[in-house]
Amino acid sequence: MPPSFSYSSPQPSDVRACPPLAPAGAREEAELSGHVGAVTAIAYSHDSKLFASGSDDSTIVLWDPSNQSILRGMEGHTDVVWALAFSPDDKRLASASADSNVIVWSVENGKQLATMLGHVQTIHPMVWSTDGKHIATGSDDMTVRLWDAETYQERFVLEGHDPMVNVVKFSPDDKLLASGGADYCCRIWDVATGAAHAELQGHKGMVWDVDFDKASRRIVTSSDDASARIWDLGTGEMLVRIHEHHGPVWNVAFSKDGKSVLTASADSTLKICDSFTGERQLALTGHESMINTARFSPDGKYVASASSADGSSLATFHEHDDKVTLVMFSPDGDTLASGADDGTIRIRLANEWNVMAGRTMLSKTFCFREWNRRSCDP
């Protein structure tokens, strides 16, 4: 077991005040390269043909990754945009903000279709269900809210967290909704009724991330307590405790086949462990500072991670001029995007996974790495 640690529990990315809007001329120039503030949210459409970014300048930009162009900017929020999600048919885009509102936009023309009111404080996490019927949000107001994605009406207010809610996620079968918060707890809710399904207690720090396995039978949670835990959704029993890190675990994810779990930590390392035994399979090292985010590629062959420093890996990109806080593979696996505090977005082609050929397609990864999980020794 790693030694105990003392940590002050900062959030994985700095919370920054929304800057004043730039003058008209400056804003036109800024829109050509993306945002005038830090990039705080990114999302791919399900068909991988569109990419959206949100910023602490309160704007949203819709990109066409295929031709390196900005399709449109969308303005409506008055504070930081913390989350973005496309509808399953990719015709709508939802955005959640520190202004406590959710706005649903038409992807075709950028017009606002609805503003969903109910939260009274910052909304950080938001997800759209796979069947397209629901949108879920979590807020600093200590509530999770479930919305009808067709009528835009609030269905349920789910209470129990105290204080803020850090993450929400639907199970792959859309029957359950998980929420994790600063109360060290992951709560599981029944989507059809809004009833509490399970309360997963055991972490000794904030719960930052959750992920379901493909069969919707297990869930993995990550926490400030330097651990990840895997739970049985039927019984609420903890099945496996993974304690491979010396600092908070920001991100966690099941592999495509459900046999492995990826963890990314403030201790600057990533680990891949067996999801049934907790045994370490791979240790990915090279970052020299806190890892802000990490993701499996859709085919499960690669891991992308982002932080603020350097090291060795399959590919290291140095294009952003500030901290990289977001990274995401496209659903088809053909492109890889990152967003940074310098307000820039980078999208890379899948055939450019080497340093020399690291040509980018959109506007400046302080340290961004792409790892071939087969090439790393445990």
Secondary structure by P-SEA (a helix, b strand, c coil): cccbbbbccccccccccccccccaaaaaaaaaacccccccbbbbcccccbbbbbccccbbbbbccccccccccccccccccccccccccccbbbbbccccbbbbbcccccccccccccccccccbbbbcccccbbbbbccccbbbbbccccccccccccccccccccccccccccbbbbbccccbbbbbccccccccccccccccccccccccccccbbbbbccccbbbbbcccccccccccccccccccbbbbcccccbbbbbccccbbbbcccccccccccccccccccccccccccccccccccccccccccccccccccccbbbbcccccbbbbbccccbbbbbccccccccccccccccccbbbbbccccccc
